[in-house]
Amino acid sequence: RDQSAEVARALDYYNNGDYQKALFEFSRLHSSLKHSAGVHCFLGNLYLLLNMIAKASQEYLMALKYDQRTPHAHLALSYIALLQEDFYTAIDELSTALRLDRTFQANNSFLQQLIAAVEKRDNRSEWLV
């Protein structure tokens, strides 16, 4: 079976915004590619885009199982925590992503804004990170 053609088809669907079809195509490949942090991050992105938050979290956690040093998974988990108003987890995951990949300059600014929001909400002045 030609996996590269199937991956290309899944990516085409993804790039065209047809996330349901991309998920279907990628799910067919999942068993043969399941030990890849990148594949789990991609599936997590699809689930997140389809508003399937719990499944997205599972995929990002699986990505970290295969490679703890995957900044994308930490960044996505930070975003999910933020959606759930779990600010401490959001800060922790984003901090980890920044430590792993210093090129996340835009996220550094986001992290500082998040810290400020939590400090203001909790009436705190100390650093949370």
QUIMO-V206184 format. One record per residue. N is the residue number from 1. SS is DSSP state (hx for helix, st for strand, lp for the rest). PSI is psi in whole degrees, 0 to 359 (none if undefined). NEAR is the number of other C-alpha atoms within 8 Angstrom. Layout:
BEGIN
[[N | SS | PSI | NEAR] [N | SS | PSI | NEAR]]
END
This chain:
BEGIN
[[1 | lp | 137 | 2] [2 | lp | 96 | 5] [3 | hx | 326 | 7] [4 | hx | 323 | 6] [5 | hx | 322 | 7] [6 | hx | 320 | 11] [7 | hx | 316 | 11] [8 | hx | 318 | 8] [9 | hx | 315 | 10] [10 | hx | 317 | 13] [11 | hx | 324 | 9] [12 | hx | 313 | 9] [13 | hx | 316 | 12] [14 | hx | 310 | 11] [15 | hx | 335 | 7] [16 | lp | 3 | 6] [17 | lp | 8 | 6] [18 | lp | 77 | 9] [19 | hx | 328 | 11] [20 | hx | 314 | 8] [21 | hx | 321 | 10] [22 | hx | 318 | 15] [23 | hx | 318 | 12] [24 | hx | 311 | 8] [25 | hx | 316 | 12] [26 | hx | 325 | 12] [27 | hx | 328 | 8] [28 | hx | 330 | 7] [29 | hx | 347 | 11] [30 | hx | 318 | 9] [31 | hx | 327 | 7] [32 | hx | 342 | 5] [33 | hx | 12 | 8] [34 | lp | 345 | 8] [35 | lp | 25 | 6] [36 | lp | 123 | 9] [37 | hx | 322 | 13] [38 | hx | 320 | 7] [39 | hx | 316 | 12] [40 | hx | 322 | 13] [41 | hx | 318 | 13] [42 | hx | 315 | 8] [43 | hx | 321 | 12] [44 | hx | 317 | 14] [45 | hx | 316 | 9] [46 | hx | 314 | 13] [47 | hx | 320 | 13] [48 | hx | 317 | 11] [49 | hx | 333 | 8] [50 | lp | 11 | 8] [51 | lp | 36 | 6] [52 | lp | 75 | 9] [53 | hx | 316 | 9] [54 | hx | 317 | 6] [55 | hx | 323 | 10] [56 | hx | 313 | 14] [57 | hx | 316 | 11] [58 | hx | 318 | 9] [59 | hx | 318 | 12] [60 | hx | 322 | 15] [61 | hx | 324 | 9] [62 | hx | 321 | 10] [63 | hx | 317 | 17] [64 | hx | 334 | 12] [65 | hx | 322 | 8] [66 | hx | 333 | 9] [67 | lp | 99 | 8] [68 | lp | 342 | 7] [69 | lp | 38 | 6] [70 | lp | 98 | 12] [71 | hx | 323 | 11] [72 | hx | 318 | 8] [73 | hx | 317 | 12] [74 | hx | 319 | 13] [75 | hx | 317 | 11] [76 | hx | 319 | 9] [77 | hx | 327 | 12] [78 | hx | 316 | 14] [79 | hx | 316 | 9] [80 | hx | 317 | 11] [81 | hx | 321 | 12] [82 | hx | 318 | 11] [83 | hx | 325 | 7] [84 | lp | 7 | 6] [85 | lp | 31 | 6] [86 | lp | 79 | 9] [87 | hx | 325 | 10] [88 | hx | 317 | 7] [89 | hx | 321 | 10] [90 | hx | 315 | 14] [91 | hx | 316 | 14] [92 | hx | 312 | 10] [93 | hx | 319 | 12] [94 | hx | 321 | 13] [95 | hx | 318 | 10] [96 | hx | 315 | 10] [97 | hx | 318 | 14] [98 | hx | 322 | 13] [99 | hx | 325 | 7] [100 | hx | 329 | 9] [101 | lp | 97 | 8] [102 | lp | 353 | 7] [103 | lp | 357 | 5] [104 | lp | 54 | 9] [105 | hx | 320 | 7] [106 | hx | 326 | 6] [107 | hx | 335 | 9] [108 | hx | 317 | 9] [109 | hx | 317 | 8] [110 | hx | 317 | 8] [111 | hx | 315 | 11] [112 | hx | 320 | 8] [113 | hx | 320 | 8] [114 | hx | 315 | 10] [115 | hx | 315 | 11] [116 | hx | 319 | 8] [117 | hx | 318 | 8] [118 | hx | 317 | 10] [119 | hx | 318 | 11] [120 | hx | 315 | 9] [121 | hx | 318 | 7] [122 | hx | 4 | 6] [123 | lp | 43 | 6] [124 | lp | 155 | 8] [125 | lp | 351 | 6] [126 | lp | 161 | 5] [127 | lp | 141 | 5] [128 | lp | 350 | 6] [129 | lp | none | 5]]
END
